[in-house]
């Protein structure tokens, strides 16, 4: 079941998504959070940090596992996802860093790193909530459009479109890593709840295709239609096409 929550702004969408996570943490303080990077979840992380500061929620017993990491970047590279997580969430809340997990971007034995991450995912018992953004081509984590839905953590080669979308964070497109470790679609969709965040006009078309179009690995996010509990938090722009074609689907 997919619930699509409409907000006017990215900030408002982020606050609603943070409330959903806060609700879980209040009933299950040792929840396992599957986390994402990129620009989509930043307003949600801001609100989670503010709630933590206000003493409304605690991350002391939370465990986290991130979706992905660039291959070739160390944790202290300012474009690594490990660095992003410290800046946007971990460094701002009372989480125990020993309970946070990301793929090791410097691993050179890709198969061994994927195996380690799969075992880690299993040892955590999967995720209570998985946070996601969506790429312009429908990717979730770094599962790019392909012939089949991926299984388990993979070392993936990024599509040109993903490299150019992410070039805005680097000095040039040449500096964007060409590969990444990414959790598989099966691991993502096994979560008890998915929180998908989107903002901006550029996400409007793919969001509608992913949530209402054919279920196909050519649009990896379309796999979310098979998940029991999905909450989508979008701003006015990202939900514009859904509002036009499926107005009844929006929750205000
Ligand atoms: C990030 C991730 C990616 C992003 C997606 C959207 O951990 O897995 O799939 O969620 O590329 O990126 P933004 O949010 O920057 O538009």
Boltz pocket constraint, residues with backbone or C-beta under 6 A from the ligand:
constraints:
  - pocket:
      binder: B
      contacts: [[A, 35], [A, 36], [A, 37], [A, 38], [A, 39], [A, 40], [A, 41], [A, 67], [A, 68], [A, 132], [A, 133], [A, 134], [A, 135], [A, 139], [A, 140], [A, 141], [A, 142]]
      max_distance: 6.0
